[in-house]
Every structure is written in structure tokens, then in C-alpha cells.
Amino acid sequence: MQFTILTELTRIYFLIVILLYTMEDYLYFGKKSESAKRRGFFVQIALLYMFVIGGFAVIFYHHREFSVLLFLGGVIVYDALTLTLFRVFYPKCSLLLLSNMLMLLNIGFVILSRLNFDKAIKQGMIVAAGTLIALIIPVIIRKLRILEKLRGLYAILGLGALLVVLALAMRSGGAKLSIEVAGITLQFSELVKITFIFYMASRLAKDRSFKSVAVTTIVAAVHVGILVLSTDLGTALVFFVAYLVVVFVATGRPVYPLVGLLGGAAASVLAYFLFAHVRQRVIAWKDPFAVYETSGYQIVQGLFGIGAGGWFGTGLCEGKPTAIPVASKDFVFAAICEEFGSIFGICLLLICMSVFLLICTISLKLHNRFYKLAAIGLGAEYAFQVFLTVGGVTKLIPMTGITLPLVSYGGSSVLSTIVMLAIVQGMYIRREDEST
């Protein structure tokens, strides 16, 4: 009885914490004074600590391993240092973007520690290294004026990295995704997401003529084509959507994205006939129970997990999320919904949406067109990646093998997302400089 009561109390506890955090997230947008925003920020940080401490306390209660408490201490120190250093070095940084990044990372730390503690440790080390890099990026964005003139460099770096993956990558899940260097697995396409957006922004910032759009389209098509040849179709789709968004925002002409969508639809049909694993994923999406023992197993287990959790979850460490294949990567959302509940999952999506809305707001207020286009492009990549992940898990769309940014296990993914958000922080600080 005591164990059951404890489980019920922790379920309620986590639900209240995430609901209050999400509510404060959206109240933040309506606050006008800096003092009110700062108070809201401190409330969110308090809720963040309540969540991560409660999460690791439950995991320790179930496993009784001292290493769990050590990792909790490391996470608390990381959060405190990140908050302090960003606010000291960049007093004008976006507090909401900073708190949301940390909350998503902390949700990831808790669920990864529940699923595979060794992976959680590795993720923590990569996050710490990525944050050190992120501390340098805003000053580069703020001070270095040459960034918008390096379009050739962005194209060469991006295409070169993708070609290296195409030539040397290991095949995983039917796709060439990563290469191993000195024992470290690198997924270059995650970092090319940034150079890809910077190339398009630099090309279209000052020249929005048909010729410029055509050249941008060709270079974008080569990026996407290499990813298709690598059969990394999920990432290719992210690149394609980002291209459509940036071209539309840059030109204001809907004919370009409409033509692009028609071309994308034709390419999707072609991919269905060319790639066997694409056909398998479509079949599994249409009726996963019919192919339960093969390609449908992952989707079915994910749906079972979400269904078992219901609205309020089974309780942390009370479900069976490890029965879901790659639960720490592509299907981490299903694992979260199983143990924390679908309400928690919805709040998680609202936090992700808040990040996207904030990036859009920053983009709209920037005067420099290069940074304006770069911000909206990075925001589009982030939002569409979330959509692909959750859509695949919930059977809204076929699986794409895309991770949930900052939450799923994956060093290259979490590193590139932290860098992307640091770039946006730099743009936010530039906006503050322009308004003073």
C-alpha cells in the first residue's frame, strides 16, 4: 500500500511541476516589464530543479545505486553553472530560451537515466562540452560581421561533410548516418543543418531575384540529393522543409514553396519505389499490427506504451518502456508518455512549441536580413524535427528515424541543437543591441 501511495504521489508531483512550468512558459510572452519576466524565469528554474531532483530521487529509490546521486549532483552543477555563466557573460540573453533548453535537457537526463544509465552519462558529457562551445557562439554572432559573406564556405563545408558520410558512413537502419573517428560516432548531417541554413540566408539576404533563388535551389537540391543517396530520408525531409520556409520568407512569393511541394511530393513517391525500407515503413504505418513481427513491432510497442501510460502515466520506473525498441532515441516520446503520462507529453510539446515561437519572435524583430532568415530557418528545422519525431511515434506519419531535440539520446543531435540555440541567443542579443 505504501509503495502504491508513493507511486501515486510522484505521478501527481511530476504532473503539477510540468503543468506549472508550461503555464509560466506562456505567461512569459505576455509580460511587459523585465522584472516580471525575471520573476517568471526564477519560478521556472525552481520548477526545473524540483523536476530533476524528484526524478533522480525516484530512480535512486528503485535502484539504490549511489552513481545515480552522483549524476544528479553533476546535473545540478551543470544547470547552476550554465545559468550563471550565460547570465554573467550575456546579461541581455533570452531567459526563456535558456530555461527551456535546460528543462528539455533535464527531462532527457531523467528519462535516459531510467532507460539506460550509461547512455545518460555519455549524453551528460556531450552536453557539458556542447555548452562550453555554446558560451562562445553568441559573441561571435554579435561581433563578427563577416558571417553573412561566407556563403561559399558554408556550401563547401556542408556538401563536403555529407559526401564524407556518403562515402565512409556505417549503415544503420537502412541508412548511412554516421562515421566513427577515434572511437567517437559523428553524424555530420546534424551539424550541416546549420551551414545549410547559413548558406541560404547569405544567398537570399540581399539578392531575392529568380537567379538567386534558382542557384539556392540547386545547392539545396544537391544537399538533399546526397542525403537521399545516403538513404537518410528523415534528415533530407528536414532540409527540404527548411528550404521551403526560408525561400518563402525571403521572397514573399508563395509560388516557390508551392512548386517545391509538388516536387517534394513527386520525390516522395519515387522514394517509395526506390527504397525498400521506405516501403516497409509506409506499410508499417498503414497497419503496424499486420506486420507486427517485423517492421510494425516498433510502432506497436510505442503505441502500447503510450496507451499503458494513459493521461497520468504508470509512474517513473513503474512502466516497461525498455520493451520499446530504440526507446532512448527515436521513441523517447513514447517512453515519456508511458511513465509520465500523455498530459506530461502534451506539456513537453508545448515547451518545444514555445521554443519555436520565441525563435520566430526574435526573427521578426531582427533588422539584419541575414540573421532574420537564419533564425527562421533554424526555427523551422527545430519545429519540423519535433513534428517528425512525435508524428512517427503516434502513427500520424510514417517513421523517419529522427530524434527529439535535446531529449533523445544522440551526441551529434544534442550538440547541434545546443549550438543552434546558442546562435539564436546571439541573434537575440543583437536585437537587444539594435533596440538600445
N, C-alpha and C positions, 0 to 999 in steps of 0.2 A: 504493500500500500504506500509506504514511504517513497519507494522508487517511482511509483506511478505519479504521486503528487509532485515529486521533484521534476519529472518529465513535463507535466502539465505547466508547472510554474516557469520552467525555462522556455517552453513554447510561447507562453504569454509574454515573457520578458523580451525575447528577441523580436516579437511582433510589435510590441509597443515601441521599442527602440527604433526599429526601421520606419514605422509609421511617423513618429515624431521627427526623425531625421528628414524624411521625404517631405513632410509638411513644411518644415523650416526651409528646405531647399527651394520651394516655390514661393514662399512668403518673401524670400530674399529678393526676388525680382521686383517686388512691389515697394521695397524700402527705398526711400529717397536719401535719407541722411547717412553719412558714413558711420556715425555712432551706432545707428540701428543695425546696419549691415555687420558691423564688428560684433555687436552683441549676438546676432544670429549665428555668426561664424563660431563664436566660442560655445554656443549651445550645441552646434553640430559637432565640434571637436569633443565635447563632453560625451555626447551620444556615441561617437566613434569609439572612444575608449571603453565605454560601457559595453559596446558590442564585442570588441575584440577580447577584452578581459573575460566577459561572460562566456564567449565561445571557447576559449582555451581552457577555462575552468571546467567546463563540461567535458571536454576531450580528456583532460587530466583525470577527472573523476572516473571516467570509464577505463582508461588505460594505465593509470598510475605510473607513468613514465616521467622522470624528472626532466628529460630532454624537452618535453612539451612546455614546461615552465620556463626553461632556458630560452626557448624560441619565442615565447610570449614576451620575455624581457627584451629580447632583441627587437621584436616588432615595436614595442613601446618606445624604446630608444630611437629606433628609426623614425617613427612618427614625430616624436618630440624634436629631433634634430632637423627633420625636413621642414616642419612648421617654423622652427626658429630661424634656420638659415635662409629660407625663402623670404621671410618677413624682414630679416635684417638686411640682406643683400638687395631685396626688391620691395621696398615699402609700398610701392604702387601696384603690386601684383594682385591678381584676382583671387580673393579669399575663397569665393565659391568654387572656382575651378580647382584650387588647391585642396579644399576639404573633400570635394567629390572624388578627386583622384585617389586620395588616401583612403576614403571609405570603400571604394571599389577594390583597391589593393588589399585592404584588411578583410573584406568578405572573401577574397581569393585565398588569403593566407589561412583563414579558418577552415574553409571547405577543403582546401588541398591538404591541410594537416589531418583532417578527418579521413580523406581518401587515401593519401599516400604521403606519409610524413617526410620521407626522403625527398620527394619532389617539392614539397613545401619549402624545405631548407634550400634547395637549389634555386627555387624561384626567389626566395628572400635575398640570396646573394646577388642574383642578377638585378633585382630591383634596386638594391643598395648601390651597385655600380652604375646603373642607369640614372639614378637620381643625382649622383655626383656629376655625371655628364650634363644632366638637365640644369644643374645650377649655373653652368657656364653659358648655356644657349641663349637665355633672354638678353644678356648683354651683347651678344653677337647680333641678334636680331635688331636690337635697339640702336647699335652704333655702326655696324658695318653696312655701308650704303651700296657696296658693290654686289650684294647678293642678287639683286634683280637683273644684273647684267651677265650672269653666268649660265645662260640657257644652254650653250653648247656643252659645258661641263656637266650639267645635270643630265642631259641626254646621253652623253658618253658613259658616265658612271652608271646610270640606270640600265641602259642596254647591255653594257659590259657585264654587270653583275648577273643579269638574267641569262646571258649567254653562258657564263661560267656554270650556273646552275643547270642549264640545259645539257651542257657537255659532261659535267662531272657529278651531278647530284645522285643521291641514292633514291631508289623508287620506293615510295611508301603509300599504300592505299591506292595504287594505280597511278600515282603522280610523282614527278620529280620535284621535291620540295626543298631539300636542304643538302648541304655538303658538310663534311666533318674536317675541321682544321685543328690539329694539336689536341684532339680529344673533345673539342667543343663543336657542337652541331649548330650551324648557322643557316637561317632561312633568309636569303638575301632579298626575296620579294617583299618582306616586311619593311625593310629599310628603303627599298626602291619606291615604295608608296610615297615617301617624302620627296625624293628627287623628281618623281613623275609629276607631282603637283607643282613643284617649284619650276619645272620646265614650262608647263602650260601657262602658269601665271606670268612668267617672264616673257613668254612669247606674245600673250594676248593683252598684257597690261597697257601697252601703248599702241599696238597695231591690231585692230579688230577687223581688218579687211578680209575679203574672201580668200586671198592668197595666204594670209597669215593663218586663218582657220584651216585651210587645206593642208598647210605644212604641219600644223599642230595635229591634225587628224592622222596624217601619215605616220608621224612619230609615235602617236598614241597607239595606232594600229599595230605598229611593229612591236611595241611593248606587250600589247595584248596577245599578238600572234605568237611571240616566244613563250608566253605563259601557257597558251593553248597547246603548243608543241610539247611543253613540259607536262601537259595534262593537269596543270594547276588551275582548274577552271573556276574555282571559287574566287581566288585572288584576281583572275582575269576579269571576272564579273565586277569586282570592287573597282578595279581600274577603269572599266568601261563606264560605270555609273558616275564615277568622279569626273571623267572626261565630259560626259553629257552636262553635268551640273556646271562645271567651270566654263564651258563654251557658251552655255545659255546665259549665265550671269555676266560674262564678259561682253557678249554681243547684244543680248536682249532680243534675239530673234528665235522664236520657237521652232522655225523650220529646221534648224540644225539638230536639236535633240530629237525631233520627230523622225527625221531621216536616219539619225543614229539608232533610234529604237527599232525602226524597220530592219536596218542592217543587223542589229543585235538579235532580233527575233529569227531572222534567216540563219544567222550563225549558230543559234541555239539548236535549231532543227538539224543543221548539218552536224553539229557535235553529237547529237543523239545517234546519228547513223554511223559516225566515225569511231566513237569511243565506246567500248563495251561497258566500262564501269559507269559511264553516264547512263546508259540504258538500264543497268542494274539499279541505279539509284532512282530513276524515274519509276521503274516497276515497283520498287520497294515503297516509294512514296504513294503510289496509287493504291496498293493493297499490301501493306507490310506483313499481314497475317498469312497471306498466300505464300510468301517466301520467307516464313519465319525462321527456318533453319539455316538460311543463307544470308542474303543481303537485307532481309527485313528484320533480322534479330535485334540490331542496334536500335532501330526506331521503336520497335515494340517494347523493348526493355525500358527505353526512355519514357514512353507513354505510360507504362505500368508504374514507373517511379513517380511521375507527376500525379497520376491517379491515386496512388497509395498515399501520397502526402496530403491530398485534398487542399482545402483552403488554409489550414493551420499547420500542416506538416506532421510528420511522425515524431519529431523531436530530434535534436542533434545527437548523432551516434545511435539512434533507435531504428533507423531505416536500413535498407540494403542497397545503397547507391553503387556499391562496388560491383553489383551484378550488371550494371550498365557498362558496355564496352567503351573505352576511352572517356570515362566519366570525368576525368580531370582535364580533358581538352575540349573536344567538340561538344560533349554532352554535359558540361558542368552545370548548365542551367537546369537540366532535369534533376541532377543530384541536389541542387539547392532547393528546388521546389519540393522534392521528396521529403527532406528533413526540416526545412524551414517553412514550407507551405507556399501555395500559389499566391497568397496575398503578399508575402515577402518577395516572391518573384516579380510581381507587378511593380512593387516599390523599387526593386532593383532596376527594372526597365525605365521607370520614371526618373531615377537618378541618371541613367545613361542619356535619357532624352534631355534632361536638364543640362548636361554637358554639351550636347549638340546645340540647344537653344542659346546657351551662353556663347558658344563659338560663333553662331550666326549673328548674335547681337554685336559682338566685337567686330566682325567683318563689316557689318553695316555702318559702323561708326568710324572705320578707318578711312583716312583721306588718300593714302597711298594705294593705287590700284593693284600693284603687285602683291602687297600684303593682304589687301581685301580679297583678291582671287585665291591666294594661297590659303587663307583662313577658311573660306567657304569650301575649298576643295578638300582640305584636311578634315573638316567637319563632316562633309559628305561621305568620305571614306570611313570615318568612325561610325557614323549612324548606320550606314548600309551594312557594315560588318556586323553590328549588333543585330540588325534585321535578319541577315542571312543565318546567323547562329541560332537565334531563338526560333526563326521560321522553320529551320531544319529540324530542330528538336521537337517542336509542336506539330510537325507534319503539315504546316501551312505551305511549305515549298519543299522540293527535294533537298536532301543533304548536300552540303557543299564542302564540308571539311574545314570550315572557318571557325576560329576560336573567338571566345567572348573577351573583348579587350580588357586588360588589367585583372581579370578574374580567372580565366583559364590558365592552365599550365602551358608554358611555352616561352622560352627565353627571348627569342627574336621578337615575338609578338609583344610581350610586355615592355621590352626595351624600346621598340619603335613607337609604341603608344605613349610612353613616358616622354620620349623625345618630341613627339608631335605636340603633346600638351605643353611642354616647355616652350616650343616655338610659338604656340598660341599665347602663352604668358608673355613672351617677348612682344608680341603684337599688341596685347592689351596694355602693356607698359608704354609702348609707342603712342597708343591712343591717348593715354593719360598725359603724356608729354605734350602731344599736339593740342590738348584742350587747356593747357596751363600757359 
